[in-house]
Amino acid sequence: MPRPLPVLPATAAFTCRRNGLTLSRDEIRALAGLDYVETAVRVMTPFVAEVLSQDELRTLCKAAYGRFSHDAVTPLVQLDHRHWLLELFHGPTLAFKDVALQLLGQLFEKFLSGGDTDITIVGATSGDTGSAAIEAVAGREHIQIFMLHPEGRVSDVQRRQMTTVLAPNVHNIAIDGSFDDAQAMVKRLFGDAEARGQVTLSAVNSINWARLMAQVVYYYYAAVRLGGPDRPIAFSVPTGNFGDIFAGYVASRMGLPIARLVVATNVNDILHRALSSGDYSAGTVTPTATPSMDIQVSSNFERLLFDLSGRDGAAITAMMGEFDRNRAMTIPADMLGGARTLFSSTSIDGDSMSLALRWAQERGGQLIDPHSAVGLAAARRLELDADIPVVTLATAHPAKFREAVERATGVRPALPARLGNLFDREERYTKLSGDYDAVKAFILAEAARG
């Protein structure tokens, strides 16, 4: 019999104190000086203790993070007396998604190996999730992966990192539409009884709780290096699907003193409008130089609303039903007030993003990518006590967005040597319309063939 896949407690973050998932201040202090792997083991153990021993988890973390190019895995870099970058792009695909997905790949292999269970992973990507997920599971037994991306709306590096992986279990699909369209198809597929009757579906997008669990770790890793828990830290997060910053919310609920979580959006500012005025209304996606943030519907924002409602499932179902019908809803004042105790938000336009890119280069000595620049621009607008450090999550290597960085700074960042001859490799992907039935038929046919 195959070993069952672990059921990680998807709602555990919302009931941390009741379920014993908090870390005390002494336990947080004890993280100081530990390497990233050991930090990850201590932070994630409460979530996986029923299915993995600490030694098993440590082995998986060593395998996942041993592939990163920096020994610190997620190093901190100082920009000035107050501002810091948390570099999350030292994994194999040069984006923060590697931190979670390299571990998720190890988890999949552990719980599938030696059995006869096959899974079909279906995901949508605005750029970085796709390459990180494919890198994590390419060539692994018992897994087929189908990754949807919006054609023409990811950078050339992002696309090639996906489409040049020619492993037989990897299927890239370019759809005619936006990331929101692709994400809606994935959600619909998971609710499709016919599809679930033919294949065992699994997710790599941040709707998979294990991804968020792994991202919680780097908030702790950064905070203890800047004086936490005896000193609160603020984090500014380039935000699209709300998963990365929601991991910071989970860290806060687990006991990490966080002074502020800044939701940094580009001009696709539904989250900024929601948090500043309660207006959660979707418009048309505007393509920008930060494609991973060109999103109108953020899946993980619903998780925050669920917690702010007192975990009232019926109320959230009604709210999201209204949103699905009207593409708009108003967040109640009490929930909005609860969010504002920890979250603030800022919308950053293209000019402000470019200015932040230049400031980081000229004053901080760092070349950063446009998404990180959105986060940095928001961080520099934040009004907090002067003794609170502000950490901007640097979510991608600047070479993934060479043209935008060069336009702003005059410097064209080079691809790291470990990416090799990326632009000489053969590409393979399938173009499909934005029609759900066509995408579903393709996935089911290829999964059966595989």
Secondary structure as the mmCIF struct_conf table of DSSP 4:
data_model
#
loop_
_struct_conf.conf_type_id
_struct_conf.id
_struct_conf.beg_label_comp_id
_struct_conf.beg_label_asym_id
_struct_conf.beg_label_seq_id
_struct_conf.end_label_comp_id
_struct_conf.end_label_asym_id
_struct_conf.end_label_seq_id
HELX_LH_PP_P HELX_LH_PP_P1 PRO A 2 PRO A 6
TURN_TY1_P TURN_TY1_P1 ALA A 10 THR A 11
HELX_RH_3T_P HELX_RH_3T_P1 ALA A 12 THR A 15
TURN_TY1_P TURN_TY1_P2 CYS A 16 GLY A 20
HELX_RH_AL_P HELX_RH_AL_P1 ARG A 25 ARG A 29
TURN_TY1_P TURN_TY1_P3 ALA A 30 GLY A 33
HELX_RH_AL_P HELX_RH_AL_P2 TYR A 36 VAL A 48
TURN_TY1_P TURN_TY1_P4 ALA A 49 VAL A 51
HELX_RH_AL_P HELX_RH_AL_P3 GLN A 54 TYR A 65
TURN_TY1_P TURN_TY1_P5 GLY A 66 ARG A 67
BEND BEND1 SER A 69 HIS A 70
TURN_TY1_P TURN_TY1_P6 ASP A 71 ALA A 72
BEND BEND2 VAL A 73 THR A 74
STRN STRN1 LEU A 76 GLN A 78
BEND BEND3 ASP A 80 ARG A 82
STRN STRN2 HIS A 83 GLU A 87
BEND BEND4 GLY A 91 GLY A 91
TURN_TY1_P TURN_TY1_P7 PRO A 92 THR A 93
BEND BEND5 LEU A 94 LEU A 94
STRN STRN3 ALA A 95 ALA A 95
TURN_TY1_P TURN_TY1_P8 PHE A 96 PHE A 96
HELX_RH_AL_P HELX_RH_AL_P4 LYS A 97 LEU A 112
TURN_TY1_P TURN_TY1_P9 SER A 113 GLY A 114
BEND BEND6 GLY A 115 GLY A 115
STRN STRN4 ILE A 119 ALA A 124
BEND BEND7 SER A 126 GLY A 127
HELX_RH_AL_P HELX_RH_AL_P5 ASP A 128 VAL A 137
TURN_TY1_P TURN_TY1_P10 ALA A 138 GLY A 139
TURN_TY1_P TURN_TY1_P11 GLU A 141 HIS A 142
STRN STRN5 ILE A 143 PRO A 150
TURN_TY1_P TURN_TY1_P12 GLU A 151 GLY A 152
BEND BEND8 VAL A 154 VAL A 154
HELX_RH_AL_P HELX_RH_AL_P6 ASP A 156 THR A 163
TURN_TY1_P TURN_TY1_P13 THR A 164 THR A 164
TURN_TY1_P TURN_TY1_P14 PRO A 168 ASN A 169
STRN STRN6 VAL A 170 ILE A 175
BEND BEND9 ASP A 176 GLY A 177
HELX_RH_AL_P HELX_RH_AL_P7 PHE A 179 PHE A 190
TURN_TY1_P TURN_TY1_P15 GLY A 191 GLY A 191
HELX_RH_AL_P HELX_RH_AL_P8 ALA A 193 GLN A 198
BEND BEND10 VAL A 199 VAL A 199
STRN STRN7 LEU A 201 SER A 202
BEND BEND11 ASN A 205 ASN A 205
TURN_TY1_P TURN_TY1_P16 SER A 206 ILE A 207
BEND BEND12 ASN A 208 ASN A 208
HELX_RH_AL_P HELX_RH_AL_P9 TRP A 209 ARG A 225
TURN_TY1_P TURN_TY1_P17 LEU A 226 PRO A 229
BEND BEND13 ASP A 230 ARG A 231
STRN STRN8 ILE A 233 PRO A 238
BEND BEND14 GLY A 240 PHE A 242
HELX_RH_AL_P HELX_RH_AL_P10 GLY A 243 ARG A 253
TURN_TY1_P TURN_TY1_P18 MET A 254 GLY A 255
STRN STRN9 ILE A 258 THR A 265
BEND BEND15 VAL A 267 VAL A 267
HELX_RH_AL_P HELX_RH_AL_P11 ILE A 270 SER A 277
BEND BEND16 GLY A 278 GLY A 278
STRN STRN10 ASP A 279 SER A 281
HELX_LH_PP_P HELX_LH_PP_P2 THR A 284 PRO A 287
BEND BEND17 ALA A 289 ALA A 289
HELX_RH_3T_P HELX_RH_3T_P2 PRO A 291 MET A 293
BEND BEND18 GLN A 296 GLN A 296
TURN_TY1_P TURN_TY1_P19 SER A 299 ASN A 300
HELX_RH_AL_P HELX_RH_AL_P12 PHE A 301 LEU A 308
TURN_TY1_P TURN_TY1_P20 SER A 309 GLY A 310
BEND BEND19 ARG A 311 ARG A 311
HELX_RH_AL_P HELX_RH_AL_P13 GLY A 313 ASN A 326
BEND BEND20 ARG A 327 ARG A 327
STRN STRN11 ALA A 328 THR A 330
HELX_RH_AL_P HELX_RH_AL_P14 ALA A 333 ARG A 340
TURN_TY1_P TURN_TY1_P21 THR A 341 LEU A 342
STRN STRN12 PHE A 343 SER A 347
HELX_RH_AL_P HELX_RH_AL_P15 GLY A 350 GLU A 362
TURN_TY1_P TURN_TY1_P22 ARG A 363 GLY A 364
HELX_RH_AL_P HELX_RH_AL_P16 PRO A 370 ARG A 381
TURN_TY1_P TURN_TY1_P23 ALA A 386 ASP A 387
BEND BEND21 ILE A 388 ILE A 388
STRN STRN13 VAL A 390 ALA A 394
STRN STRN14 ALA A 396 ALA A 396
HELX_RH_3T_P HELX_RH_3T_P3 PRO A 398 PHE A 401
HELX_RH_AL_P HELX_RH_AL_P17 ARG A 402 THR A 409
BEND BEND22 GLY A 410 GLY A 410
HELX_LH_PP_P HELX_LH_PP_P3 PRO A 413 PRO A 416
HELX_RH_3T_P HELX_RH_3T_P4 ALA A 417 LEU A 419
BEND BEND23 ASN A 421 ASN A 421
HELX_RH_3T_P HELX_RH_3T_P5 LEU A 422 ASP A 424
BEND BEND24 ARG A 425 ARG A 425
HELX_LH_PP_P HELX_LH_PP_P4 GLU A 426 GLU A 427
STRN STRN15 THR A 430 LEU A 432
BEND BEND25 GLY A 434 GLY A 434
HELX_RH_AL_P HELX_RH_AL_P18 TYR A 436 ARG A 449
#
